[in-house]
Amino acid sequence: MAAARPASVARRDVLLGAALAATTTGATTIGAKAQAPKRGGTLVMSIIPEPASLVCAFNTAAPLTVIGPKFVEGLLSYDFDINPKPLLATAWNVSADGLAISFTLRQGVTWHDGKPFTSADVAYSVMELLKKFHPRGRSTLAPVTAVDTPDDHTAIFRLSRPAPAIMSALSSSEAPILPKHIYEGSDPLTNPRNNNPIGTGPFRLTQWQRGNFIEMERNPTYWDAGKPYLDRLVVRSFTDAGARAAAFERGELQLAGTTPVPLSEVASFRANPKFQVEDRGEELNNSLDIMEFNLRHPMLGKLEVRQAIRHAINSELMVRVVWSGLAMPLISPIPSTLTKWHSTDVPRYPYNPAKAAAMLDAAGAPRGAEGMRFKIRLDVPSISDVYQREAEFLRQSLRSAGIDVEIRISDVPSFLRRIYAEYDFDLSLLPASVTADPTIGLQRYYDSKAIRKGTFLVNASGYANPEMDAVLDAAAIETDAGKRRTQWERFQQIAMRDLPLIPLAMPLSISIASKTVHNFIAGADGLRANGAELWVE
């Protein structure tokens, strides 16, 4: 069953200082009769933190996937159930054998520099950019052997094998289409247009004052006539969640996502009639907190020890204490938000300290003179204070079971190097994006073929099970929806039996908007949508 959504409350209009001041009245609450969109005005939003560039074809960092689609677009967008909707493609067809996907492209679309958008741009973006440089695209689009372009408005993906996950991975944030005439003949990673995009999107960059703000204006030649509704979109970064909360209250910020205020303040924003709080819009991302075991460790390599550790963790209490209730405990690596594949028929590990102790005794890890059985290290990236609190909760949980835990907090580059390049860890705590399809987001953590030393965010545990590999390989190419669901159900059973990692919780990704901001969460893209529908009163 999908998690219940918190009720939304009314919204508030705010100002961006005197220079961007605007007065508003007569806002409506969510659920009220829909108002006709109004054109004009400036919207100020925040992303966390400021991105390194503005094109999301070569980097999947969260802030970049929010801002990039405002400039560059994908073939498809998605509703809340991950059903595809038209964007740069107006129609599509998957062949009966799953080896060809034909797209009819939108006509009358131009790039920001006035050149026409054609199928040649799609072919170049897929074959020369996304397949070679996109962190997930290299895997997701690996089966695409060619993109045929029989005319300017038809693109046909030719596949070496069926790949149903591709149809869930063509959003603006996951697979943006870039202009061939801008990138051909250059080093795509250093092309200057990565910081000043030429796209088909509803906005064009006007200025980027690094460390201060990114400002964009309406694209007057946007293909969707009358859109975008906004005259201007300003994106700011703030130092921390407290600063963002204060900016909302002062009227300097109108929209932000990824739980932009301290967890302890979400309830007050939710109760305040001046704001709207929303937790939809992450259906294409589905970020989970996972704790991965290094199976090379002499104790953690024992299944009984991993299962005992799971019994020692009170997930419901952790959600209340660490996340202030703004998370869902997990029973499986596929969260309930992915209703097509989530299963409840999996091995369960209810909180049971006595059972955990008995299992550790049986595994040959008795308590020593000081009550500890063995010592391990828990590595945590320095992302937020929430992760530090979560690590401390896990430390206390395992110490109660007789496992002495040393917490090591590192900056993100050091954390990634230690876990994925050096395998110098015992346990690691990290956010893992499932995305819209388990083949894209989860396979890399369980597939033995994904054990690639030096490659980030893949199988670092060393887990290798031929049965699991076979299920993953079959699900990746299965085109029958019923059979594919059965395969993902089996995947979850094996994953929760073998426990190479523990899915701990799925934090709710809260978005907050002022009272008069409309259409900021319209589908599974959430704030990663192109922003053409945004409007303010």
Phi, psi and omega in degrees: 000133179293151180292145177292144180268136176297146179294140177276155178239177184295165186251167181227144173270142176227173185241156171254073177061187183292325184294330184245021187295145175206144179256146183219153177211165169069037180289153176249156177269163176297139181096343176285169180303132183299139177262153175290135180301145177249140183264143176113173175093170180243137175244133178251121178234168180234145170235157189229115346271194176297135181285163178279335177210187186239005179245125187264025179277345187235005185204134181254019177303138188306312182296328180291325180286348173273315186275326183305313182296347176290337181255315185241143187239160176258182180287328188226159163238180188217145174276182186295340178264015179064026171278134183289147176231156182295144168220259174284339172257138180258342179205157182205156180209130176260127182296159183301326180272359178074011186258003177212135174236117183258132179241131168267121187269150181293135178267158178079016180266135177236154173286166181301336179269008175094349180287149182286144172277129181222177179297335178297326177293322179294312181299315181295316182298316182289309189281324187256341183246296187293317180293335185260329191236339182286131185305319178264333181299328179301329178268312183300318184264007180305323180290347181284113182267339180195158170236109179281145180230075182296337173205177186295342187237023175225129176231127183240115176281126174258127187244145176282339178203159176301143181214078184298337181296336182302323183290351175256007189232032184241027177284170179295327181279336184260327183215067180291144177265125182250158184285124179300320185291344178268324188260337183297132179086002180245170168278109186303327184288338181245008179300130183299339180287352173294337179255357178210075196294144164254112182224190175254002190288173186284350182232152176237142180292135173252318175199152177227104174264099186303137182083358183233291180201160172242126183241135177226156181238165178302138173278110186291346180249024181298142187294334180269098188306134179089352179242158359288163180282329182285147170282322188210144175234126180244130182245125181238155173246144178238157188293324183201177184297323178297321178294323178292319178300317179295323179295321174301312184294325181281350181085023179259356185216136182244338186205135175199151180235195181055046181048075191282345181246164178305143181305324182293345182256355182298318181299321181290324175293321180295324182276346184278120182293357179276349186229161171245134178243131185223141177239013171272173175102004177248016184294339175273354185245301178052067182277128181248150167270122180236150173243114185262137177268144168268104186289355175284345178290135186300330179269318183289343175288349179271126182302319182298326179291316180296318179294322177297318178299321178296320178293339183276354184253122177269094187295320181297317178294321180299318179298320181289316187283314186275317189254008181053033179081359184266052178199163177246127172298149184247141172251356186201157177288347173261111186288164182294343177293336175267075189297335181296333189231345182297139180230144173260355180273072183223158173301136182248152180227072180297152180301120184204085183302323180295318179293321178300316180296318180295320180293322178292321175300314182293334181278003179084032179231068180289160176292141177271193184300326181262012176088357180264145181267312177198169182243139177223167179250138175245113181267135185225133175284145179279079182258312180200167178293340178297320180293325177294320177294321179295319178298318179294322177298315179296320178301313180295322179298315183284327176297324177297332178271000179093016179252118181278124186242128173258122179272129175240115179257127183230156170297160189302312179302318180293320178300311181299318180296316183295317185282314192258338180257330184248344186053034181265069181201163172248309173232146174228142178246124183204160172275133180237125181274116177286334186063202185271354182213131182300331178298325181282312190264328187257329186305324184297339181269345186242338185284130179295334179288347179268006174280096183227100183300128182098349177262128186280151171058048174228198181289098177262348184288335187086011181294130179216114180222114182304325179296316178296315180302319182294320179295316180297317180297321181291317181294330182293337184243357184286126181261345177278121187298320180294315179294323181293323177297318179300321179294319179289331173296317178294322176305313182296323178296315180293317182300318182278343172282314186275332176049057169291339173213158178251117170287115187270302185201157174245100178299138174287131179267101186276135170247141179236133179229151174290167191301326187252017174271129183240151173062034181276340172232101185244355181186189184296341177291334182055227179287354175277001175289173186282350176082005182295332184272348182298138171209157180233150179278000000 
